[in-house]
Amino acid sequence: MSKIMQVNKQKILIIGGGGREHAIGWKVTQSPRVGQIFFAPGNAGTADIGTNVPISATDISKLVEFAKKEKIDLTLAIPDDPLALGIVDEFQKAKLRIWGPTKVAAQLEWSKVFSKDFMRRHNLPTAEFEIFDNFKKAKEYVAKQSLPIVIKASGLALGKGVIICPTQEEANEALENILVKKVFGNSGNQVVIEEFMTGPEISIHAFSDGKNYKMFPPSQDHKKIGENDTGLNTGGMGTIAPLPFVSEVMMNKIEKEIVAPTLKTMRNDGIPFEGLLYPGLMLTKDGPKILEYNARFGDPETQTYMRLLDTDLLDIVDSCIDGTLEKLEIKWKSLSACTIVLASDGYPENYKKGEIILGIEEAEAQSDIIVFHAGTKLDDKSNLATNGGRVLGVSATGNTLKEALTKAYKAIEKISFEGMQFRRDIGKKNACPAVEIL
């Protein structure tokens, strides 16, 4: 029996090196089918549960070479950049098994021009918008619009390419920075200019095999660096799930009006989406509307979701690849979960690296706490040190959201590094009048 089990053990390669990848790796280790796990490039946390490989997530040719050499059974393509570069297509050409959307399907995320045009063509609910590649014409258009207004770089910009502009001057500055000064490089060759919508933002995730899909519970990220949603946008400072203010009726509406038609029309357009679809939504007084599409797991949403997922993640991934998702029942724990991000001083702008991190073991000794590593490394003296803007995700579960948040914040008291910053109001807005209207 043990020999048969050993034969079935799989080698798994997880692309990426953030908190999301650590959380996915943590969940994958719970599968009885896992033999070895590799992370490329990984971080100090992933090194505790697998083997880090010093290959960048965007070095596709080296990743293909590594997967062939190591006889990797399954690769999970997690971050947006390698998906935009066509990692799934290249692995498939090499006859390697990989999970994630193809380059053309991932356009839903890496080209806001494509995604907004897709929404318009298929009558999917979103903000009114226009697209420009000319600074002068964009400026003239903005001058005729109501304020505030939203300006987005078309391509990937580490979650920082969306700028809300309350004044004409700020809008002109944003347009100049993106189109003329190229602060986002080629990602700013075009801009999407949108009407400003109001309402609570939520994150919706769904597994898809190209034909069938399975919904996650709703979650909510906190994008701004400062409490009460102030300051600059970040990659995300904390997440809660499920959401007390999103009813089953609302989720059915989101599924029927957004998730199902998105996946159906992608398939009808000849670009089936296989992987993880993550539309960021705003719950407006006129109903849920799409802010943007993502073609992969959210971060830190994933850190929260992996605490709640009760089904073997590898079973889900396999069913997505094999087109059998419809046959699989995905179970979620009847708990609440949260993740609080601990970030470096100065993030999301310039920040130091190499600050010594203390107290993770003490934090994890608390009940129901897992600390996921995002920007961490071991320094020359084997001390755990900061190595990024978002450093750690302190994740907790509880019977209620309040219980989970209380546990997480208590655990954070045990952790320290120079300049550590975090939001103390994650999950505090757990009542939402706007939703009741819908």
Secondary structure by P-SEA (a helix, b strand, c coil): caaaaaaabbbbbbccccaaaaaaaaaaaacccccbbbbccccaaaaacbbbbcccccaaaaaaaaaaaacccbbbbccaaaaaacaaaaaaaacccccccccccccccccaaaaaaaaaaaccccccccccccaaaaaaaaaaccccbbbbcccccccccbbbbccaaaaaaaaaaccccccccccccbbbbbcccccbbbbbbbbbcccccccccbbbbbcccccccccccccccccccccccccaaaaaaaaaccaaaaaaaaaaaccccccbbbbbcccccccbbbcccccccccaaaaaaaacccccaaaaaaaaaacccccbbbbbcccccbbbbbbccccccccccccccccaaaaaaccbbbbbbcbbbbccccccccccccccccccccccaaaaaaaaaaaaaaccccbbbbbccccccccccccccc
